[in-house]
Amino acid sequence: MPGDRRTPTVRLRRLAAELRSLRTSSGLTRDETVKRTGINVATLYRIEHARVRPQTRTLRTLLDLYGVEEAHRSELTAMLRDARQRGRLHACRSVLPERYTPYIGFERGRAASGITRRCSCPGCSRPRTTPGP
């Protein structure tokens, strides 16, 4: 069912972009990375385009190859961990039109602003007013 497709969170999209950037700044092509890590080329493509969330060991392998410093490595590992969390709009998916599916993954990544937001989903059983993340 198309509406059940999982959309990547903002953190996963950021992680994917960062991994792509790290690879290119290391002077490596996707094929060279595949040869040096043993990761399947399709898997690497899906990781770098936020189609899949990498396993922790895969992330470590890539970060080792790219020579990422410990502080940045910790930040990226935390981003991977946080990418598992789904946003509050996922509870409303059944009542939202399918065209909104790509945007649902974005709402989890918005900054913790403390702004109160109204849940305006028709037929939604969530409280009308919900705090920010």
C-alpha positions in Angstrom: 0.0 0.0 0.0 1.6 3.3 -1.1 0.5 5.2 2.0 2.4 2.8 4.3 5.7 3.8 2.7 8.1 5.1 5.4 9.5 8.5 4.8 13.0 9.4 6.0 13.3 11.8 8.9 15.1 15.1 8.6 18.0 13.6 10.7 18.3 10.7 8.3 18.4 13.1 5.3 21.1 15.1 7.1 23.1 12.0 7.8 22.8 10.9 4.2 24.0 14.3 2.9 26.8 14.4 5.4 28.0 10.9 4.4 27.9 11.8 0.7 29.9 15.0 1.5 32.4 13.1 3.6 33.0 10.6 0.8 33.5 13.2 -1.9 35.7 15.4 0.3 37.8 12.2 1.0 38.3 12.0 -2.8 36.6 8.7 -3.1 34.1 7.7 -5.7 31.1 5.4 -4.8 32.9 2.5 -6.6 36.1 3.0 -4.6 34.2 3.1 -1.4 32.4 -0.1 -2.3 35.7 -1.8 -3.1 37.4 -0.7 0.1 34.5 -1.4 2.5 32.7 -4.4 0.9 29.4 -2.6 1.1 27.0 -3.3 -1.8 26.9 -0.4 -4.3 23.1 -0.3 -4.2 23.2 -0.2 -0.4 25.7 2.7 -0.4 23.5 4.5 -2.9 20.4 4.0 -0.7 22.3 5.2 2.4 23.6 8.3 0.7 20.1 9.2 -0.6 18.2 8.5 2.7 16.4 5.5 1.3 17.6 3.3 4.2 19.0 3.9 7.6 22.5 2.4 7.8 23.4 -0.1 10.5 25.7 1.2 13.2 28.5 -1.0 12.1 28.1 0.2 8.5 28.2 3.8 9.7 31.4 3.1 11.7 33.0 1.4 8.6 32.3 4.4 6.4 33.5 6.9 9.1 36.7 4.9 9.5 37.3 5.0 5.8 36.6 8.7 5.6 38.9 9.5 8.5 36.2 11.3 10.6 37.4 12.7 13.9 35.9 11.4 17.2 33.8 14.5 17.9 32.2 14.5 14.5 31.8 10.7 14.6 29.9 11.0 17.9 27.6 13.6 16.4 26.9 11.4 13.3 26.3 8.4 15.5 23.8 10.3 17.6 22.1 11.5 14.4 21.7 7.9 13.3 20.2 7.0 16.7 17.8 9.9 16.5 16.8 9.0 13.0 14.9 6.0 14.4 12.4 8.3 16.1 9.3 9.1 14.2 7.5 12.4 14.5 4.1 13.2 16.0 2.4 13.4 12.6 3.0 9.7 12.0 0.0 9.0 14.4 -2.1 11.1 12.0 -1.1 9.4 8.8 -4.3 7.5 8.4 -6.4 10.7 8.2 -4.0 12.8 6.1 -4.1 12.7 2.3 -1.4 10.6 0.7 0.2 13.7 -0.9 1.4 14.8 2.5 3.4 11.6 3.1 6.8 13.1 2.1 6.3 16.0 4.5 5.6 13.8 7.6 9.3 12.9 7.9 10.3 16.5 8.0 8.3 17.6 11.1 10.4 15.5 13.6 13.5 17.4 12.6 12.3 20.9 13.3 14.1 22.7 16.0 12.9 22.4 19.6 11.3 25.8 19.6 8.7 25.3 22.3 6.1 26.8 20.0 2.7 25.3 20.6 1.1 23.8 17.5 -2.4 22.9 16.7 -3.2 19.4 15.3 -5.6 20.2 12.5 -5.9 16.7 11.0 -9.6 16.0 10.2 -10.8 13.1 12.3 -7.6 13.0 14.3 -8.0 11.8 17.9 -4.9 13.6 19.2 -5.3 16.5 21.6 -6.0 19.7 19.7 -2.9 21.5 21.1 0.4 19.8 21.2 3.8 21.2 22.3 6.8 21.3 20.0 9.2 18.4 20.0 
